[in-house]
Amino acid sequence: MLNFNEMRYIKDISHPTFRIGLYSWNGKYILKIETGLYEQTYKISEMEIASEEDVIRLIDEPFLLRVDERFRQMHNDFTESMQRHELDW
């Protein structure tokens, strides 16, 4: 019997800046992109995309530029919150 609660690792996707992992879970492809302290996760329904290769094709340069911008904003937001609360960073 298939257990939908277990995330299945598919593969790492090579990139010089980010750690990118592809997983399958609960009828979705899970794309995790990490750098430093931060992570972005994208869930793509397996019903809406034909294959793992199609998910990988989505990771093009324009997409990764936006991911990088978002990581920078996440860092700025977190740093500003730390400063507001006078916590060491």
PDB file with SEQRES, HELIX, SHEET and CRYST1 records, atoms N, CA, C and O in Angstrom:
SEQRES   1 A   89  MET LEU ASN PHE ASN GLU MET ARG TYR ILE LYS ASP ILE          
SEQRES   2 A   89  SER HIS PRO THR PHE ARG ILE GLY LEU TYR SER TRP ASN          
SEQRES   3 A   89  GLY LYS TYR ILE LEU LYS ILE GLU THR GLY LEU TYR GLU          
SEQRES   4 A   89  GLN THR TYR LYS ILE SER GLU MET GLU ILE ALA SER GLU          
SEQRES   5 A   89  GLU ASP VAL ILE ARG LEU ILE ASP GLU PRO PHE LEU LEU          
SEQRES   6 A   89  ARG VAL ASP GLU ARG PHE ARG GLN MET HIS ASN ASP PHE          
SEQRES   7 A   89  THR GLU SER MET GLN ARG HIS GLU LEU ASP TRP                  
HELIX    1 AA1 GLU A   52  ARG A   57  1                                   6    
HELIX    2 AA2 GLU A   61  ARG A   84  1                                  24    
SHEET    1 AA1 4 ARG A   8  ILE A  13  0                                        
SHEET    2 AA1 4 ARG A  19  TRP A  25 -1                                        
SHEET    3 AA1 4 LYS A  28  THR A  35 -1                                        
SHEET    4 AA1 4 TYR A  38  SER A  45 -1                                        
CRYST1    1.000    1.000    1.000  90.00  90.00  90.00 P 1           1          
ATOM      1  N   MET A   1       0.844  -1.185   0.000  1.00  0.00           N  
ATOM      2  CA  MET A   1       0.000   0.000   0.000  1.00  0.00           C  
ATOM      3  C   MET A   1       0.888   1.247   0.000  1.00  0.00           C  
ATOM      4  O   MET A   1       1.851   1.329   0.762  1.00  0.00           O  
ATOM      5  N   LEU A   2       0.567   2.189  -0.835  1.00  0.00           N  
ATOM      6  CA  LEU A   2       1.352   3.415  -0.967  1.00  0.00           C  
ATOM      7  C   LEU A   2       1.079   4.336   0.207  1.00  0.00           C  
ATOM      8  O   LEU A   2      -0.075   4.610   0.538  1.00  0.00           O  
ATOM      9  N   ASN A   3       2.151   4.814   0.840  1.00  0.00           N  
ATOM     10  CA  ASN A   3       2.024   5.740   1.964  1.00  0.00           C  
ATOM     11  C   ASN A   3       2.264   7.152   1.451  1.00  0.00           C  
ATOM     12  O   ASN A   3       3.385   7.500   1.081  1.00  0.00           O  
ATOM     13  N   PHE A   4       1.219   7.961   1.428  1.00  0.00           N  
ATOM     14  CA  PHE A   4       1.323   9.318   0.896  1.00  0.00           C  
ATOM     15  C   PHE A   4       1.979  10.288   1.867  1.00  0.00           C  
ATOM     16  O   PHE A   4       2.197  11.449   1.518  1.00  0.00           O  
ATOM     17  N   ASN A   5       2.296   9.843   3.070  1.00  0.00           N  
ATOM     18  CA  ASN A   5       2.904  10.737   4.045  1.00  0.00           C  
ATOM     19  C   ASN A   5       4.422  10.776   3.954  1.00  0.00           C  
ATOM     20  O   ASN A   5       5.051  11.604   4.613  1.00  0.00           O  
ATOM     21  N   GLU A   6       5.023   9.907   3.158  1.00  0.00           N  
ATOM     22  CA  GLU A   6       6.480   9.861   3.052  1.00  0.00           C  
ATOM     23  C   GLU A   6       6.952  10.627   1.821  1.00  0.00           C  
ATOM     24  O   GLU A   6       6.527  10.349   0.700  1.00  0.00           O  
ATOM     25  N   MET A   7       7.840  11.599   2.047  1.00  0.00           N  
ATOM     26  CA  MET A   7       8.415  12.337   0.938  1.00  0.00           C  
ATOM     27  C   MET A   7       9.501  11.474   0.311  1.00  0.00           C  
ATOM     28  O   MET A   7      10.361  10.941   1.012  1.00  0.00           O  
ATOM     29  N   ARG A   8       9.460  11.338  -1.003  1.00  0.00           N  
ATOM     30  CA  ARG A   8      10.431  10.516  -1.721  1.00  0.00           C  
ATOM     31  C   ARG A   8      11.432  11.425  -2.430  1.00  0.00           C  
ATOM     32  O   ARG A   8      11.060  12.291  -3.222  1.00  0.00           O  
ATOM     33  N   TYR A   9      12.707  11.206  -2.127  1.00  0.00           N  
ATOM     34  CA  TYR A   9      13.781  11.945  -2.790  1.00  0.00           C  
ATOM     35  C   TYR A   9      13.890  11.447  -4.220  1.00  0.00           C  
ATOM     36  O   TYR A   9      13.904  10.241  -4.466  1.00  0.00           O  
ATOM     37  N   ILE A  10      13.969  12.381  -5.167  1.00  0.00           N  
ATOM     38  CA  ILE A  10      14.158  12.015  -6.571  1.00  0.00           C  
ATOM     39  C   ILE A  10      15.593  12.291  -6.993  1.00  0.00           C  
ATOM     40  O   ILE A  10      16.292  11.388  -7.455  1.00  0.00           O  
ATOM     41  N   LYS A  11      16.040  13.549  -6.835  1.00  0.00           N  
ATOM     42  CA  LYS A  11      17.407  13.869  -7.242  1.00  0.00           C  
ATOM     43  C   LYS A  11      17.789  15.281  -6.836  1.00  0.00           C  
ATOM     44  O   LYS A  11      16.931  16.121  -6.566  1.00  0.00           O  
ATOM     45  N   ASP A  12      19.099  15.528  -6.798  1.00  0.00           N  
ATOM     46  CA  ASP A  12      19.635  16.877  -6.662  1.00  0.00           C  
ATOM     47  C   ASP A  12      19.854  17.421  -8.064  1.00  0.00           C  
ATOM     48  O   ASP A  12      20.178  16.683  -8.995  1.00  0.00           O  
ATOM     49  N   ILE A  13      19.672  18.716  -8.193  1.00  0.00           N  
ATOM     50  CA  ILE A  13      19.869  19.386  -9.470  1.00  0.00           C  
ATOM     51  C   ILE A  13      21.054  20.327  -9.301  1.00  0.00           C  
ATOM     52  O   ILE A  13      21.021  21.245  -8.482  1.00  0.00           O  
ATOM     53  N   SER A  14      22.075  20.093 -10.068  1.00  0.00           N  
ATOM     54  CA  SER A  14      23.324  20.835  -9.940  1.00  0.00           C  
ATOM     55  C   SER A  14      23.133  22.319 -10.255  1.00  0.00           C  
ATOM     56  O   SER A  14      22.523  22.696 -11.256  1.00  0.00           O  
ATOM     57  N   HIS A  15      23.683  23.146  -9.357  1.00  0.00           N  
ATOM     58  CA  HIS A  15      23.677  24.596  -9.565  1.00  0.00           C  
ATOM     59  C   HIS A  15      24.819  25.190  -8.752  1.00  0.00           C  
ATOM     60  O   HIS A  15      25.059  24.746  -7.629  1.00  0.00           O  
ATOM     61  N   PRO A  16      25.534  26.189  -9.288  1.00  0.00           N  
ATOM     62  CA  PRO A  16      26.702  26.726  -8.570  1.00  0.00           C  
ATOM     63  C   PRO A  16      26.359  27.555  -7.328  1.00  0.00           C  
ATOM     64  O   PRO A  16      27.204  27.698  -6.444  1.00  0.00           O  
ATOM     65  N   THR A  17      25.160  28.095  -7.238  1.00  0.00           N  
ATOM     66  CA  THR A  17      24.799  28.982  -6.135  1.00  0.00           C  
ATOM     67  C   THR A  17      23.830  28.347  -5.148  1.00  0.00           C  
ATOM     68  O   THR A  17      23.975  28.516  -3.937  1.00  0.00           O  
ATOM     69  N   PHE A  18      22.855  27.627  -5.653  1.00  0.00           N  
ATOM     70  CA  PHE A  18      21.791  27.089  -4.825  1.00  0.00           C  
ATOM     71  C   PHE A  18      21.903  25.577  -4.679  1.00  0.00           C  
ATOM     72  O   PHE A  18      22.464  24.888  -5.531  1.00  0.00           O  
ATOM     73  N   ARG A  19      21.357  25.090  -3.585  1.00  0.00           N  
ATOM     74  CA  ARG A  19      21.155  23.649  -3.434  1.00  0.00           C  
ATOM     75  C   ARG A  19      19.719  23.386  -3.866  1.00  0.00           C  
ATOM     76  O   ARG A  19      18.779  23.913  -3.270  1.00  0.00           O  
ATOM     77  N   ILE A  20      19.554  22.582  -4.889  1.00  0.00           N  
ATOM     78  CA  ILE A  20      18.228  22.330  -5.447  1.00  0.00           C  
ATOM     79  C   ILE A  20      17.935  20.842  -5.349  1.00  0.00           C  
ATOM     80  O   ILE A  20      18.708  20.014  -5.831  1.00  0.00           O  
ATOM     81  N   GLY A  21      16.816  20.510  -4.724  1.00  0.00           N  
ATOM     82  CA  GLY A  21      16.404  19.121  -4.601  1.00  0.00           C  
ATOM     83  C   GLY A  21      15.006  18.923  -5.150  1.00  0.00           C  
ATOM     84  O   GLY A  21      14.139  19.786  -5.010  1.00  0.00           O  
ATOM     85  N   LEU A  22      14.798  17.776  -5.777  1.00  0.00           N  
ATOM     86  CA  LEU A  22      13.484  17.423  -6.314  1.00  0.00           C  
ATOM     87  C   LEU A  22      12.971  16.217  -5.545  1.00  0.00           C  
ATOM     88  O   LEU A  22      13.686  15.231  -5.370  1.00  0.00           O  
ATOM     89  N   TYR A  23      11.735  16.301  -5.090  1.00  0.00           N  
ATOM     90  CA  TYR A  23      11.104  15.261  -4.290  1.00  0.00           C  
ATOM     91  C   TYR A  23       9.709  14.996  -4.842  1.00  0.00           C  
ATOM     92  O   TYR A  23       9.185  15.766  -5.647  1.00  0.00           O  
ATOM     93  N   SER A  24       9.129  13.907  -4.399  1.00  0.00           N  
ATOM     94  CA  SER A  24       7.744  13.595  -4.705  1.00  0.00           C  
ATOM     95  C   SER A  24       7.032  13.347  -3.390  1.00  0.00           C  
ATOM     96  O   SER A  24       7.550  12.656  -2.512  1.00  0.00           O  
ATOM     97  N   TRP A  25       5.822  13.923  -3.256  1.00  0.00           N  
ATOM     98  CA  TRP A  25       5.078  13.750  -2.015  1.00  0.00           C  
ATOM     99  C   TRP A  25       3.611  14.056  -2.250  1.00  0.00           C  
ATOM    100  O   TRP A  25       3.260  15.107  -2.787  1.00  0.00           O  
ATOM    101  N   ASN A  26       2.780  13.151  -1.852  1.00  0.00           N  
ATOM    102  CA  ASN A  26       1.339  13.362  -1.820  1.00  0.00           C  
ATOM    103  C   ASN A  26       0.781  13.858  -3.161  1.00  0.00           C  
ATOM    104  O   ASN A  26      -0.040  14.775  -3.197  1.00  0.00           O  
ATOM    105  N   GLY A  27       1.230  13.250  -4.253  1.00  0.00           N  
ATOM    106  CA  GLY A  27       0.736  13.618  -5.577  1.00  0.00           C  
ATOM    107  C   GLY A  27       1.323  14.890  -6.138  1.00  0.00           C  
ATOM    108  O   GLY A  27       0.793  15.456  -7.094  1.00  0.00           O  
ATOM    109  N   LYS A  28       2.423  15.347  -5.544  1.00  0.00           N  
ATOM    110  CA  LYS A  28       3.055  16.581  -6.005  1.00  0.00           C  
ATOM    111  C   LYS A  28       4.561  16.381  -6.154  1.00  0.00           C  
ATOM    112  O   LYS A  28       5.176  15.582  -5.447  1.00  0.00           O  
ATOM    113  N   TYR A  29       5.129  17.121  -7.086  1.00  0.00           N  
ATOM    114  CA  TYR A  29       6.576  17.284  -7.115  1.00  0.00           C  
ATOM    115  C   TYR A  29       6.897  18.425  -6.173  1.00  0.00           C  
ATOM    116  O   TYR A  29       6.230  19.459  -6.195  1.00  0.00           O  
ATOM    117  N   ILE A  30       7.908  18.248  -5.350  1.00  0.00           N  
ATOM    118  CA  ILE A  30       8.345  19.289  -4.434  1.00  0.00           C  
ATOM    119  C   ILE A  30       9.728  19.730  -4.886  1.00  0.00           C  
ATOM    120  O   ILE A  30      10.654  18.922  -4.951  1.00  0.00           O  
ATOM    121  N   LEU A  31       9.862  20.993  -5.193  1.00  0.00           N  
ATOM    122  CA  LEU A  31      11.127  21.574  -5.610  1.00  0.00           C  
ATOM    123  C   LEU A  31      11.615  22.449  -4.464  1.00  0.00           C  
ATOM    124  O   LEU A  31      10.990  23.457  -4.135  1.00  0.00           O  
ATOM    125  N   LYS A  32      12.745  22.057  -3.851  1.00  0.00           N  
ATOM    126  CA  LYS A  32      13.311  22.819  -2.737  1.00  0.00           C  
ATOM    127  C   LYS A  32      14.586  23.492  -3.207  1.00  0.00           C  
ATOM    128  O   LYS A  32      15.485  22.846  -3.747  1.00  0.00           O  
ATOM    129  N   ILE A  33      14.652  24.798  -2.995  1.00  0.00           N  
ATOM    130  CA  ILE A  33      15.823  25.581  -3.367  1.00  0.00           C  
ATOM    131  C   ILE A  33      16.337  26.241  -2.092  1.00  0.00           C  
ATOM    132  O   ILE A  33      15.598  26.955  -1.415  1.00  0.00           O  
ATOM    133  N   GLU A  34      17.608  25.999  -1.767  1.00  0.00           N  
ATOM    134  CA  GLU A  34      18.182  26.487  -0.520  1.00  0.00           C  
ATOM    135  C   GLU A  34      19.443  27.294  -0.778  1.00  0.00           C  
ATOM    136  O   GLU A  34      20.184  27.042  -1.728  1.00  0.00           O  
ATOM    137  N   THR A  35      19.666  28.268   0.091  1.00  0.00           N  
ATOM    138  CA  THR A  35      20.937  28.976   0.163  1.00  0.00           C  
ATOM    139  C   THR A  35      21.076  29.508   1.580  1.00  0.00           C  
ATOM    140  O   THR A  35      20.146  30.115   2.110  1.00  0.00           O  
ATOM    141  N   GLY A  36      22.215  29.290   2.189  1.00  0.00           N  
ATOM    142  CA  GLY A  36      22.443  29.775   3.546  1.00  0.00           C  
ATOM    143  C   GLY A  36      21.356  29.322   4.498  1.00  0.00           C  
ATOM    144  O   GLY A  36      21.079  28.129   4.619  1.00  0.00           O  
ATOM    145  N   LEU A  37      20.737  30.288   5.178  1.00  0.00           N  
ATOM    146  CA  LEU A  37      19.703  30.003   6.169  1.00  0.00           C  
ATOM    147  C   LEU A  37      18.303  29.875   5.577  1.00  0.00           C  
ATOM    148  O   LEU A  37      17.355  29.580   6.306  1.00  0.00           O  
ATOM    149  N   TYR A  38      18.156  30.087   4.290  1.00  0.00           N  
ATOM    150  CA  TYR A  38      16.835  30.248   3.702  1.00  0.00           C  
ATOM    151  C   TYR A  38      16.499  29.142   2.715  1.00  0.00           C  
ATOM    152  O   TYR A  38      17.375  28.530   2.105  1.00  0.00           O  
ATOM    153  N   GLU A  39      15.190  28.905   2.579  1.00  0.00           N  
ATOM    154  CA  GLU A  39      14.702  27.864   1.670  1.00  0.00           C  
ATOM    155  C   GLU A  39      13.417  28.342   1.011  1.00  0.00           C  
ATOM    156  O   GLU A  39      12.569  28.967   1.648  1.00  0.00           O  
ATOM    157  N   GLN A  40      13.289  28.038  -0.273  1.00  0.00           N  
ATOM    158  CA  GLN A  40      12.038  28.263  -0.994  1.00  0.00           C  
ATOM    159  C   GLN A  40      11.551  26.902  -1.471  1.00  0.00           C  
ATOM    160  O   GLN A  40      12.336  26.085  -1.954  1.00  0.00           O  
ATOM    161  N   THR A  41      10.257  26.666  -1.334  1.00  0.00           N  
ATOM    162  CA  THR A  41       9.670  25.388  -1.726  1.00  0.00           C  
ATOM    163  C   THR A  41       8.531  25.644  -2.699  1.00  0.00           C  
ATOM    164  O   THR A  41       7.679  26.502  -2.470  1.00  0.00           O  
ATOM    165  N   TYR A  42       8.531  24.892  -3.780  1.00  0.00           N  
ATOM    166  CA  TYR A  42       7.490  24.988  -4.799  1.00  0.00           C  
ATOM    167  C   TYR A  42       6.832  23.619  -4.926  1.00  0.00           C  
ATOM    168  O   TYR A  42       7.519  22.606  -5.052  1.00  0.00           O  
ATOM    169  N   LYS A  43       5.506  23.588  -4.893  1.00  0.00           N  
ATOM    170  CA  LYS A  43       4.742  22.349  -5.027  1.00  0.00           C  
ATOM    171  C   LYS A  43       4.040  22.365  -6.380  1.00  0.00           C  
ATOM    172  O   LYS A  43       3.315  23.305  -6.706  1.00  0.00           O  
ATOM    173  N   ILE A  44       4.265  21.314  -7.161  1.00  0.00           N  
ATOM    174  CA  ILE A  44       3.709  21.224  -8.499  1.00  0.00           C  
ATOM    175  C   ILE A  44       2.926  19.927  -8.591  1.00  0.00           C  
ATOM    176  O   ILE A  44       3.486  18.849  -8.391  1.00  0.00           O  
ATOM    177  N   SER A  45       1.646  20.019  -8.888  1.00  0.00           N  
ATOM    178  CA  SER A  45       0.804  18.833  -8.967  1.00  0.00           C  
ATOM    179  C   SER A  45       1.313  17.890 -10.054  1.00  0.00           C  
ATOM    180  O   SER A  45       1.626  18.317 -11.165  1.00  0.00           O  
ATOM    181  N   GLU A  46       1.391  16.606  -9.717  1.00  0.00           N  
ATOM    182  CA  GLU A  46       1.793  15.599 -10.705  1.00  0.00           C  
ATOM    183  C   GLU A  46       0.734  15.446 -11.789  1.00  0.00           C  
ATOM    184  O   GLU A  46       1.005  14.866 -12.840  1.00  0.00           O  
ATOM    185  N   MET A  47      -0.472  15.961 -11.544  1.00  0.00           N  
ATOM    186  CA  MET A  47      -1.547  15.910 -12.545  1.00  0.00           C  
ATOM    187  C   MET A  47      -1.386  17.019 -13.588  1.00  0.00           C  
ATOM    188  O   MET A  47      -1.954  16.933 -14.677  1.00  0.00           O  
ATOM    189  N   GLU A  48      -0.619  18.056 -13.260  1.00  0.00           N  
ATOM    190  CA  GLU A  48      -0.486  19.216 -14.153  1.00  0.00           C  
ATOM    191  C   GLU A  48       0.807  19.227 -14.958  1.00  0.00           C  
ATOM    192  O   GLU A  48       0.989  20.076 -15.830  1.00  0.00           O  
ATOM    193  N   ILE A  49       1.702  18.289 -14.670  1.00  0.00           N  
ATOM    194  CA  ILE A  49       2.990  18.270 -15.370  1.00  0.00           C  
ATOM    195  C   ILE A  49       3.315  16.820 -15.713  1.00  0.00           C  
ATOM    196  O   ILE A  49       3.028  15.912 -14.933  1.00  0.00           O  
ATOM    197  N   ALA A  50       3.909  16.607 -16.875  1.00  0.00           N  
ATOM    198  CA  ALA A  50       4.043  15.256 -17.400  1.00  0.00           C  
ATOM    199  C   ALA A  50       5.151  14.433 -16.742  1.00  0.00           C  
ATOM    200  O   ALA A  50       5.012  13.219 -16.593  1.00  0.00           O  
ATOM    201  N   SER A  51       6.265  15.093 -16.340  1.00  0.00           N  
ATOM    202  CA  SER A  51       7.391  14.294 -15.877  1.00  0.00           C  
ATOM    203  C   SER A  51       8.346  15.107 -15.009  1.00  0.00           C  
ATOM    204  O   SER A  51       8.247  16.330 -14.908  1.00  0.00           O  
ATOM    205  N   GLU A  52       9.263  14.387 -14.391  1.00  0.00           N  
ATOM    206  CA  GLU A  52      10.322  15.039 -13.609  1.00  0.00           C  
ATOM    207  C   GLU A  52      11.149  15.961 -14.498  1.00  0.00           C  
ATOM    208  O   GLU A  52      11.569  17.034 -14.064  1.00  0.00           O  
ATOM    209  N   GLU A  53      11.380  15.547 -15.731  1.00  0.00           N  
ATOM    210  CA  GLU A  53      12.165  16.356 -16.659  1.00  0.00           C  
ATOM    211  C   GLU A  53      11.487  17.697 -16.931  1.00  0.00           C  
ATOM    212  O   GLU A  53      12.159  18.714 -17.100  1.00  0.00           O  
ATOM    213  N   ASP A  54      10.154  17.695 -16.974  1.00  0.00           N  
ATOM    214  CA  ASP A  54       9.431  18.956 -17.178  1.00  0.00           C  
ATOM    215  C   ASP A  54       9.606  19.893 -15.988  1.00  0.00           C  
ATOM    216  O   ASP A  54       9.714  21.107 -16.158  1.00  0.00           O  
ATOM    217  N   VAL A  55       9.633  19.327 -14.785  1.00  0.00           N  
ATOM    218  CA  VAL A  55       9.876  20.162 -13.601  1.00  0.00           C  
ATOM    219  C   VAL A  55      11.258  20.784 -13.708  1.00  0.00           C  
ATOM    220  O   VAL A  55      11.425  21.975 -13.447  1.00  0.00           O  
ATOM    221  N   ILE A  56      12.238  19.996 -14.086  1.00  0.00           N  
ATOM    222  CA  ILE A  56      13.611  20.487 -14.196  1.00  0.00           C  
ATOM    223  C   ILE A  56      13.709  21.581 -15.262  1.00  0.00           C  
ATOM    224  O   ILE A  56      14.465  22.538 -15.094  1.00  0.00           O  
ATOM    225  N   ARG A  57      12.963  21.450 -16.341  1.00  0.00           N  
ATOM    226  CA  ARG A  57      12.978  22.486 -17.388  1.00  0.00           C  
ATOM    227  C   ARG A  57      12.457  23.820 -16.881  1.00  0.00           C  
ATOM    228  O   ARG A  57      12.832  24.870 -17.403  1.00  0.00           O  
ATOM    229  N   LEU A  58      11.595  23.791 -15.871  1.00  0.00           N  
ATOM    230  CA  LEU A  58      11.070  25.041 -15.303  1.00  0.00           C  
ATOM    231  C   LEU A  58      12.155  25.872 -14.622  1.00  0.00           C  
ATOM    232  O   LEU A  58      11.990  27.078 -14.439  1.00  0.00           O  
ATOM    233  N   ILE A  59      13.256  25.237 -14.248  1.00  0.00           N  
ATOM    234  CA  ILE A  59      14.323  25.908 -13.502  1.00  0.00           C  
ATOM    235  C   ILE A  59      15.262  26.593 -14.494  1.00  0.00           C  
ATOM    236  O   ILE A  59      16.428  26.221 -14.626  1.00  0.00           O  
ATOM    237  N   ASP A  60      14.736  27.589 -15.179  1.00  0.00           N  
ATOM    238  CA  ASP A  60      15.545  28.314 -16.155  1.00  0.00           C  
ATOM    239  C   ASP A  60      16.139  29.572 -15.528  1.00  0.00           C  
ATOM    240  O   ASP A  60      15.856  29.889 -14.373  1.00  0.00           O  
ATOM    241  N   GLU A  61      16.950  30.275 -16.281  1.00  0.00           N  
ATOM    242  CA  GLU A  61      17.662  31.438 -15.756  1.00  0.00           C  
ATOM    243  C   GLU A  61      16.725  32.551 -15.261  1.00  0.00           C  
ATOM    244  O   GLU A  61      16.959  33.092 -14.180  1.00  0.00           O  
ATOM    245  N   PRO A  62      15.670  32.911 -16.016  1.00  0.00           N  
ATOM    246  CA  PRO A  62      14.765  33.939 -15.483  1.00  0.00           C  
ATOM    247  C   PRO A  62      14.126  33.534 -14.147  1.00  0.00           C  
ATOM    248  O   PRO A  62      13.987  34.362 -13.247  1.00  0.00           O  
ATOM    249  N   PHE A  63      13.743  32.274 -14.025  1.00  0.00           N  
ATOM    250  CA  PHE A  63      13.167  31.789 -12.766  1.00  0.00           C  
ATOM    251  C   PHE A  63      14.183  31.907 -11.640  1.00  0.00           C  
ATOM    252  O   PHE A  63      13.848  32.393 -10.559  1.00  0.00           O  
ATOM    253  N   LEU A  64      15.418  31.473 -11.873  1.00  0.00           N  
ATOM    254  CA  LEU A  64      16.439  31.505 -10.826  1.00  0.00           C  
ATOM    255  C   LEU A  64      16.839  32.928 -10.448  1.00  0.00           C  
ATOM    256  O   LEU A  64      17.215  33.175  -9.302  1.00  0.00           O  
ATOM    257  N   LEU A  65      16.765  33.859 -11.384  1.00  0.00           N  
ATOM    258  CA  LEU A  65      17.022  35.266 -11.041  1.00  0.00           C  
ATOM    259  C   LEU A  65      15.972  35.770 -10.058  1.00  0.00           C  
ATOM    260  O   LEU A  65      16.302  36.493  -9.118  1.00  0.00           O  
ATOM    261  N   ARG A  66      14.716  35.396 -10.266  1.00  0.00           N  
ATOM    262  CA  ARG A  66      13.648  35.795  -9.336  1.00  0.00           C  
ATOM    263  C   ARG A  66      13.807  35.096  -7.986  1.00  0.00           C  
ATOM    264  O   ARG A  66      13.556  35.694  -6.940  1.00  0.00           O  
ATOM    265  N   VAL A  67      14.222  33.836  -8.012  1.00  0.00           N  
ATOM    266  CA  VAL A  67      14.492  33.106  -6.766  1.00  0.00           C  
ATOM    267  C   VAL A  67      15.575  33.825  -5.974  1.00  0.00           C  
ATOM    268  O   VAL A  67      15.456  33.994  -4.760  1.00  0.00           O  
ATOM    269  N   ASP A  68      16.632  34.247  -6.663  1.00  0.00           N  
ATOM    270  CA  ASP A  68      17.726  34.963  -6.005  1.00  0.00           C  
ATOM    271  C   ASP A  68      17.232  36.281  -5.404  1.00  0.00           C  
ATOM    272  O   ASP A  68      17.592  36.619  -4.276  1.00  0.00           O  
ATOM    273  N   GLU A  69      16.413  37.027  -6.148  1.00  0.00           N  
ATOM    274  CA  GLU A  69      15.844  38.273  -5.627  1.00  0.00           C  
ATOM    275  C   GLU A  69      15.027  37.998  -4.363  1.00  0.00           C  
ATOM    276  O   GLU A  69      15.103  38.746  -3.388  1.00  0.00           O  
ATOM    277  N   ARG A  70      14.249  36.922  -4.393  1.00  0.00           N  
ATOM    278  CA  ARG A  70      13.410  36.573  -3.255  1.00  0.00           C  
ATOM    279  C   ARG A  70      14.266  36.206  -2.047  1.00  0.00           C  
ATOM    280  O   ARG A  70      13.934  36.579  -0.922  1.00  0.00           O  
ATOM    281  N   PHE A  71      15.365  35.479  -2.262  1.00  0.00           N  
ATOM    282  CA  PHE A  71      16.272  35.157  -1.158  1.00  0.00           C  
ATOM    283  C   PHE A  71      16.857  36.429  -0.549  1.00  0.00           C  
ATOM    284  O   PHE A  71      16.967  36.544   0.671  1.00  0.00           O  
ATOM    285  N   ARG A  72      17.228  37.373  -1.394  1.00  0.00           N  
ATOM    286  CA  ARG A  72      17.765  38.642  -0.883  1.00  0.00           C  
ATOM    287  C   ARG A  72      16.718  39.372  -0.047  1.00  0.00           C  
ATOM    288  O   ARG A  72      17.039  39.925   1.005  1.00  0.00           O  
ATOM    289  N   GLN A  73      15.462  39.377  -0.512  1.00  0.00           N  
ATOM    290  CA  GLN A  73      14.398  40.029   0.240  1.00  0.00           C  
ATOM    291  C   GLN A  73      14.135  39.297   1.559  1.00  0.00           C  
ATOM    292  O   GLN A  73      13.904  39.937   2.585  1.00  0.00           O  
ATOM    293  N   MET A  74      14.168  37.974   1.539  1.00  0.00           N  
ATOM    294  CA  MET A  74      14.001  37.195   2.771  1.00  0.00           C  
ATOM    295  C   MET A  74      15.079  37.582   3.775  1.00  0.00           C  
ATOM    296  O   MET A  74      14.795  37.785   4.955  1.00  0.00           O  
ATOM    297  N   HIS A  75      16.310  37.682   3.302  1.00  0.00           N  
ATOM    298  CA  HIS A  75      17.423  38.050   4.181  1.00  0.00           C  
ATOM    299  C   HIS A  75      17.215  39.453   4.757  1.00  0.00           C  
ATOM    300  O   HIS A  75      17.405  39.674   5.953  1.00  0.00           O  
ATOM    301  N   ASN A  76      16.823  40.395   3.897  1.00  0.00           N  
ATOM    302  CA  ASN A  76      16.576  41.767   4.366  1.00  0.00           C  
ATOM    303  C   ASN A  76      15.455  41.800   5.403  1.00  0.00           C  
ATOM    304  O   ASN A  76      15.581  42.465   6.431  1.00  0.00           O  
ATOM    305  N   ASP A  77      14.370  41.093   5.141  1.00  0.00           N  
ATOM    306  CA  ASP A  77      13.247  41.064   6.078  1.00  0.00           C  
ATOM    307  C   ASP A  77      13.676  40.502   7.424  1.00  0.00           C  
ATOM    308  O   ASP A  77      13.328  41.047   8.472  1.00  0.00           O  
ATOM    309  N   PHE A  78      14.433  39.411   7.394  1.00  0.00           N  
ATOM    310  CA  PHE A  78      14.863  38.776   8.636  1.00  0.00           C  
ATOM    311  C   PHE A  78      15.838  39.673   9.400  1.00  0.00           C  
ATOM    312  O   PHE A  78      15.728  39.813  10.618  1.00  0.00           O  
ATOM    313  N   THR A  79      16.784  40.276   8.691  1.00  0.00           N  
ATOM    314  CA  THR A  79      17.757  41.168   9.312  1.00  0.00           C  
ATOM    315  C   THR A  79      17.059  42.362   9.957  1.00  0.00           C  
ATOM    316  O   THR A  79      17.388  42.747  11.079  1.00  0.00           O  
ATOM    317  N   GLU A  80      16.104  42.943   9.253  1.00  0.00           N  
ATOM    318  CA  GLU A  80      15.368  44.086   9.808  1.00  0.00           C  
ATOM    319  C   GLU A  80      14.596  43.687  11.062  1.00  0.00           C  
ATOM    320  O   GLU A  80      14.535  44.463  12.016  1.00  0.00           O  
ATOM    321  N   SER A  81      14.016  42.509  11.078  1.00  0.00           N  
ATOM    322  CA  SER A  81      13.295  42.043  12.264  1.00  0.00           C  
ATOM    323  C   SER A  81      14.256  41.842  13.433  1.00  0.00           C  
ATOM    324  O   SER A  81      13.945  42.215  14.563  1.00  0.00           O  
ATOM    325  N   MET A  82      15.413  41.258  13.167  1.00  0.00           N  
ATOM    326  CA  MET A  82      16.415  41.081  14.220  1.00  0.00           C  
ATOM    327  C   MET A  82      16.821  42.440  14.795  1.00  0.00           C  
ATOM    328  O   MET A  82      16.947  42.588  16.010  1.00  0.00           O  
ATOM    329  N   GLN A  83      17.022  43.419  13.934  1.00  0.00           N  
ATOM    330  CA  GLN A  83      17.413  44.755  14.389  1.00  0.00           C  
ATOM    331  C   GLN A  83      16.305  45.430  15.198  1.00  0.00           C  
ATOM    332  O   GLN A  83      16.579  46.080  16.207  1.00  0.00           O  
ATOM    333  N   ARG A  84      15.054  45.276  14.756  1.00  0.00           N  
ATOM    334  CA  ARG A  84      13.934  45.876  15.484  1.00  0.00           C  
ATOM    335  C   ARG A  84      13.848  45.338  16.910  1.00  0.00           C  
ATOM    336  O   ARG A  84      13.465  46.048  17.840  1.00  0.00           O  
ATOM    337  N   HIS A  85      14.212  44.075  17.056  1.00  0.00           N  
ATOM    338  CA  HIS A  85      14.120  43.438  18.367  1.00  0.00           C  
ATOM    339  C   HIS A  85      15.457  43.427  19.108  1.00  0.00           C  
ATOM    340  O   HIS A  85      15.624  42.777  20.140  1.00  0.00           O  
ATOM    341  N   GLU A  86      16.393  44.170  18.537  1.00  0.00           N  
ATOM    342  CA  GLU A  86      17.722  44.336  19.150  1.00  0.00           C  
ATOM    343  C   GLU A  86      18.376  42.994  19.485  1.00  0.00           C  
ATOM    344  O   GLU A  86      18.935  42.804  20.565  1.00  0.00           O  
ATOM    345  N   LEU A  87      18.287  42.081  18.533  1.00  0.00           N  
ATOM    346  CA  LEU A  87      18.926  40.776  18.681  1.00  0.00           C  
ATOM    347  C   LEU A  87      20.204  40.761  17.859  1.00  0.00           C  
ATOM    348  O   LEU A  87      20.272  41.353  16.782  1.00  0.00           O  
ATOM    349  N   ASP A  88      21.208  40.082  18.375  1.00  0.00           N  
ATOM    350  CA  ASP A  88      22.486  40.004  17.656  1.00  0.00           C  
ATOM    351  C   ASP A  88      22.307  39.170  16.396  1.00  0.00           C  
ATOM    352  O   ASP A  88      21.592  38.167  16.387  1.00  0.00           O  
ATOM    353  N   TRP A  89      22.947  39.590  15.379  1.00  0.00           N  
ATOM    354  CA  TRP A  89      22.915  38.880  14.090  1.00  0.00           C  
ATOM    355  C   TRP A  89      24.242  38.454  13.694  1.00  0.00           C  
ATOM    356  O   TRP A  89      24.405  37.842  12.638  1.00  0.00           O  
TER     357      TRP A  89                                                      
END                                                                             
